[in-house]
Amino acid sequence: MQKKIKVVGVLLLALIMSCKQEEAKKTFGRPLFNGENLEGWTQKGGNADYSINDSVIIGSTVKNTPNSFLTTDKLYGDFILELDYKVDSTMNSGIQIRSNSIPAYQNGRVHGYQIEIDPSKRAWSGGIYDEGRRGWLVDLDNNPEAQQAFKQNEWNHYRIEAIGDSIKTWINGVPAAFLIDDKTAEGFIALQVHSIGKDETAGKKIMWKNIRIQTDSLEKYAKPMNIVPVTTKNTLTSSEKKEGWMLLWDGKTTNGWHGAKLLEFPEEGWKIENGILKVLESGGEESSAGGDIVTDMKFDNFDLRVDFKISTGANSGIKYYVDTDMNKGEGSSIGLEYQLLDDDNHPDAKLGNHEGSRTLASLYDLIKADTENAKKPIGEWNTARIRAKDGHIEHWLNDQKVLEYYKNSDEFRKLVEESKYAKWPGFGTITKGEILLQDHGNEVSFKNIKIKSL
């Protein structure tokens, strides 16, 4: 009798669980596609063909056009997305999430996280790619179960959870990728039709259906994931490693850095906490607390990237081609400077020998940067990039080029003669020097400091 009761109990529990699962399916999210037309969607990028048949969106490749994206008009931050797709076995595609297209960024190029659709032998479907920016963030080389989960020439199911700085993906119920990254918090969702080569046949198709999204009560629907996350904070992505990037700061120690006027790292004025290198507030005076820090290594031709966050009213800078022997007295070491400044609240924004040349991302006191639509609000992370190759130098802010110049030109020498640097003979002429992070007495934070030799 007890055995029968146990069996009935197990069956009843299974029935209850099944009912709950069915109820969850009914209550999960809302459709992103109405099944009849593309209302609420806009095509960006290329001119691939998008059509509808029997509540299915069909994307077809077209020759002589770049990547095409069918994007939601609405932007999404935190969400859980589920959909089904079937793809031609010879084409590549993807699902964009938290992506954007703005005129100031590469003439409106779509950029952001892409959940890969890859029917090739590589089998990285469900991996995470950064379209138009950093390249591969999470591939599936170390996840054979997910690689094998893709079904060729059949419908596949994706589940994508984007909550906070966490992005998780599943393919046909199998965990595929787990990323911790805070590059972009919000953007549109898009269905990609990849461009094709000159020798490829047009008309290859990818189809999507059952597209549903959940944007509230996410803790109720979120699933645990049993794979180790890939974190991009103070680490190199797989693409960056292949391209020859190196970390200038390991996110934990002072290794590789010392005081600009010291043999060791400053004992005060700087703090390392939770993967962030921070200049502490000390009243806004230049190099009066811990002082500037410089790299142990010197660099000639390079590509440098630094994430920074400015506090209200702050002033600081990233200097390059620094010669620490040029100024042994008070103040900061001498070098070309990528200015870090709260333009709205610091008086330096209105000073300088060349109008606007002390504003954010400018070549300090020499050339004003055009940062319209590029900078993010105070308190948010921005990305500085300095690219120097054979005297040609570019300043970038958040993936947008904001100025460029030739430091060996007559025009540059004239600017120097008209600036505060005129008193330093040979300013800007050295071909190899340290990278410097400035202590200007205001709180400024740094992370993800990376460099590549050109």
Secondary structure as GFF3:
##gff-version 3
##sequence-region A 1 454
A	DSSP	alpha_helix	2	27	.	.	.	ID=ss1
A	DSSP	beta_strand	30	31	.	.	.	ID=ss2
A	DSSP	beta_strand	41	45	.	.	.	ID=ss3
A	DSSP	beta_strand	49	53	.	.	.	ID=ss4
A	DSSP	beta_strand	56	60	.	.	.	ID=ss5
A	DSSP	beta_strand	68	72	.	.	.	ID=ss6
A	DSSP	beta_strand	79	87	.	.	.	ID=ss7
A	DSSP	beta_strand	93	100	.	.	.	ID=ss8
A	DSSP	three_ten_helix	106	108	.	.	.	ID=ss9
A	DSSP	beta_strand	111	117	.	.	.	ID=ss10
A	DSSP	beta_strand	128	131	.	.	.	ID=ss11
A	DSSP	beta_strand	135	138	.	.	.	ID=ss12
A	DSSP	alpha_helix	144	149	.	.	.	ID=ss13
A	DSSP	beta_strand	156	163	.	.	.	ID=ss14
A	DSSP	beta_strand	166	171	.	.	.	ID=ss15
A	DSSP	beta_strand	174	180	.	.	.	ID=ss16
A	DSSP	beta_strand	188	193	.	.	.	ID=ss17
A	DSSP	beta_strand	205	214	.	.	.	ID=ss18
A	DSSP	alpha_helix	218	221	.	.	.	ID=ss19
A	DSSP	beta_strand	230	231	.	.	.	ID=ss20
A	DSSP	alpha_helix	238	243	.	.	.	ID=ss21
A	DSSP	beta_strand	245	247	.	.	.	ID=ss22
A	DSSP	beta_strand	257	259	.	.	.	ID=ss23
A	DSSP	beta_strand	270	273	.	.	.	ID=ss24
A	DSSP	beta_strand	276	279	.	.	.	ID=ss25
A	DSSP	beta_strand	293	295	.	.	.	ID=ss26
A	DSSP	beta_strand	302	310	.	.	.	ID=ss27
A	DSSP	beta_strand	315	323	.	.	.	ID=ss28
A	DSSP	beta_strand	334	341	.	.	.	ID=ss29
A	DSSP	three_ten_helix	347	350	.	.	.	ID=ss30
A	DSSP	beta_strand	382	389	.	.	.	ID=ss31
A	DSSP	beta_strand	392	397	.	.	.	ID=ss32
A	DSSP	beta_strand	400	406	.	.	.	ID=ss33
A	DSSP	alpha_helix	410	417	.	.	.	ID=ss34
A	DSSP	three_ten_helix	420	423	.	.	.	ID=ss35
A	DSSP	beta_strand	434	437	.	.	.	ID=ss36
A	DSSP	beta_strand	444	453	.	.	.	ID=ss37
###
